[in-house]
């Protein structure tokens, strides 16, 4: 995740957006490990969306202007994230298969294919 955040940080974009779904493989320390990404995310992103219980602590520690929203599921998050996307955004989507982040990716791809912004 940190390597992907560094790539995003270096991207030429109007806004750098992180969409982080819970990574279920992290075990019982998952919430703390997600929250530990805070400094790296703050350095790389302008806007952050989080999905899943294990990412809630991360969402809560972000500066208010960076907080795009937090949802329980990717299905709930996908339309909101797609609606927030604008031309010139660089968007990083990361999460485990258990979080089904492909719903977010599908929403962003559909937006692009219909002449939207992502």
C-alpha positions in Angstrom: 0.0 0.0 0.0 2.8 2.4 0.9 4.4 1.9 -2.5 1.1 2.6 -4.3 0.7 5.7 -2.2 4.1 7.0 -3.2 3.2 6.5 -6.9 0.0 8.4 -6.3 1.9 11.2 -4.5 4.1 11.6 -7.6 1.2 11.6 -10.1 0.4 14.8 -12.0 -3.2 15.3 -11.2 -5.7 18.0 -10.2 -6.6 15.9 -7.1 -5.1 12.7 -5.7 -7.8 10.4 -4.3 -7.4 7.3 -2.2 -10.2 4.8 -1.9 -9.2 2.3 0.8 -11.2 -0.7 1.6 -10.5 -2.9 4.6 -7.7 -5.4 4.0 -9.1 -8.5 5.7 -5.9 -10.4 5.7 -4.4 -8.2 8.4 -6.0 -10.2 11.3 -6.9 -8.9 14.7 -4.6 -5.8 14.5 -6.3 -4.7 11.3 -7.8 -1.5 12.6 -4.5 -0.3 14.0 -2.6 -1.2 10.9 -5.1 0.7 8.7 -4.9 3.7 11.0 -1.1 3.4 10.8 -1.3 4.3 7.1 -2.6 7.8 8.1 0.7 9.7 7.7 1.4 8.1 4.3 -2.1 8.8 3.1 -2.0 12.4 4.3 1.3 12.9 2.4 -0.1 11.4 -0.8 -3.8 12.3 -1.0 -6.1 15.3 -1.2 -9.3 13.3 -0.6 -9.8 9.9 1.0 -12.8 7.5 1.0 -12.8 4.5 3.3 -14.8 1.3 3.3 -15.2 -1.4 6.0 -15.1 -1.4 9.8 -11.3 -1.7 9.9 -10.8 1.6 8.1 -13.1 3.7 10.3 -10.3 4.6 12.7 -8.2 5.8 9.8 -11.1 7.9 8.5 -11.5 9.5 11.9 -7.9 10.6 12.2 -7.8 12.3 8.8 -8.1 16.1 8.6 -11.7 17.1 7.9 -11.0 18.5 4.4 -9.5 15.1 3.4 -12.5 13.0 4.6 -14.6 12.0 1.6 -16.7 9.6 3.5 -16.8 6.2 5.2 -19.1 3.3 4.3 -19.7 -0.2 5.6 -19.7 -1.7 2.1 -18.3 -1.0 -1.3 -21.8 -1.2 -2.8 -22.9 1.7 -0.7 -19.7 3.7 -1.4 -19.4 3.2 -5.2 -22.0 5.6 -6.4 -20.9 8.3 -3.9 -17.3 8.0 -4.9 -18.1 8.0 -8.7 -20.2 11.1 -8.1 -17.3 12.9 -6.4 -14.8 12.1 -9.3 -13.8 15.0 -11.5 -11.7 15.4 -14.6 -8.0 15.4 -13.8 -8.3 13.2 -10.7 -5.8 10.4 -10.1 -7.7 7.7 -8.1 -6.1 4.8 -6.1 -8.5 2.0 -5.2 -7.1 -0.6 -2.7 -8.7 -3.3 -0.6 -9.0 -7.0 -0.1 -11.3 -9.2 -2.2 -13.5 -9.6 0.9 -14.2 -5.8 0.7 -15.3 -6.2 -3.0 -13.6 -2.9 -4.1 -14.3 -4.0 -7.7 -17.7 -2.3 -7.1 -16.0 1.0 -6.9 -13.8 0.3 -9.9 -16.8 -0.7 -11.9 -18.6 2.5 -11.0 -15.6 4.6 -12.0 -15.1 2.7 -15.3 -18.8 3.1 -16.1 -18.6 6.8 -15.4 -15.7 7.1 -17.9 -17.4 5.0 -20.5 -20.5 7.1 -20.4 -18.5 10.3 -20.8 -18.2 11.1 -17.1 -15.1 12.2 -15.4 -13.2 9.2 -13.9 
